[in-house]
Amino acid sequence: MDKKAKKTCIQVNVSLLPASMDRHYLSHLVETVRTKYEGKAFRTLGIVLKVERLVEILKQEIMAMDGMVSFLVKIEIRSYFPRVHDVLQVTIDKILPHGIFIADKNMRIFVPLNLCSEYVIEKDFTSFYAQHRPTMELFRKDSRFAVTLIEIRFENDSFSCIAAPV
C-alpha cells in the first residue's frame, strides 16, 4: 500500500530491564521503542511506519519496586495518518460479489459495489474479478488498484476504511 508518510517527533515512555542497563543500553532502548511502535497503528499517531531515531532522553528513573529503568524519550517517527480524500495505490486481496476488499496489517479498505459504477464484478471458474467498463481492464486478486478514502474508523488497533475507485 503506497502511503503518504510524514516525519514527526513524539514523546514516549519505555522501560528497560536491569539486565539491559549495560554499555549498550542505548541500542537496547532504541530496539525496545521500535518493537513497541514500529509497524503498529495508533488512534492518535496513525500507522507508525518506522522509528527513525532516538532524538533525546528527557527523563530516566529507576523504579523502586522492580528495578526497571523507566525512560521518557523523544523519538522521530515516520507515520501515515489516513485522511478522507487520500488517494492510495493498493493491492487487491479479494473481490467479492458486493465489492473489493484490501487488507494490510494496519488498514482494511472496502470498496462497495455501489461506489463502483464504472465496474462490473463477474465470476469465472473459481474466483471473482472486476472489469472497468470504459477500458475493459480486468482486476483480480493481487492487481494494483487506485482508491480514494471516503470514510475512516479506528478499531481493534487498525484503521477500517470505505473507499471509491479513482
FENZIPE-V644208 format. One record per run of one state. SS is the DSSP state (helix for helix, strand for strand, loop for the rest). FROM is the first residue (numbers start at 1). TO is the last residue. If there is no record, write none. Layout:
# FENZIPE-V644208
{{SS & FROM & TO} {SS & FROM & TO}}
This chain:
# FENZIPE-V644208
{{loop & 1 & 5} {strand & 6 & 16} {loop & 17 & 17} {helix & 18 & 20} {loop & 21 & 24} {helix & 25 & 37} {loop & 38 & 39} {strand & 40 & 42} {loop & 43 & 45} {strand & 46 & 62} {loop & 63 & 68} {strand & 69 & 80} {loop & 81 & 86} {strand & 87 & 91} {loop & 92 & 93} {strand & 94 & 96} {loop & 97 & 98} {strand & 99 & 103} {loop & 104 & 106} {strand & 107 & 112} {helix & 113 & 115} {loop & 116 & 118} {strand & 119 & 123} {loop & 124 & 127} {strand & 128 & 132} {loop & 133 & 136} {strand & 137 & 139} {loop & 140 & 143} {strand & 144 & 155} {loop & 156 & 157} {strand & 158 & 165} {loop & 166 & 166}}
